Amino acid sequence: MKDIRKQNKFTQNDMAEFLNIPVTTYASYEQGKRTPNVRKAAELSEKLNVKWTIFFGVDVRDSSN
């Protein structure tokens, strides 16, 4: 996640502001200590241009199809 963020030239602060969450929460996402909820994952995926399911383990299925 960190590499993708940096490739898009965003800071952790940029991402936290975009998601309207504390920087510490966003940092926890990158460190794998927390997982974003589905809504935040969708927002992140749009901002970073990745599929939203990358933020979850193999147990999460994309039921949008």
N, C-alpha and C positions, 0 to 999 in steps of 0.2 A: 504494500500500500504506500509506503514511504517513497519507494522508487517511482511509482506512478505519479504521486503528487509532485515530486521534484521534476519529473519529465514535463509536467504541465506548468512548471514554474510557479507553484503555489507554496506558501508557507503554511505551517500548522495553524497559525493565527487566521490566515485567509480562509482555510477550510472550516475552522470553528465558527467564524463569523458567518460564513455562507450557511452553515447548518444551524446557526443560532444555539450553539452549545458551548460550554467552557472549553478552553484550549486543553485543559487536563483530560477532559473526556475524549477529545479527538486524539490526543497523544496515547491514551489507553487503547483506542482502536488500533493504532499503528503498532503498539507493543503487543497486541494480542491479549490484553488483559480484559478487554470488554469487546462486545460485538454490537454493532449498530442495529437498531430495530429495522424492520423492513422499509419503513418510510424513509429513514435516514440513509439506508443502503441505496434506495432508489435515487435519492437526491445526490448522493456521492457518485453513483455510477453515471448519472447524467453529466455532472461537473467534470468527472475524470475520463469520460468516454469509455467506460468498461461495462461489462454485464454485471448487474446487481448481485447475482448469486455468488460472485467471488468472495463476498464478505462473510460467507457462511460455510459450514462444513458440508460434507456429502449428504447429510440428513435432510437438507432443505431442498425441496423440489420447486421448480418454476412452473406454476400452474396457470400461467397466463396464456398458454397456447391453446 
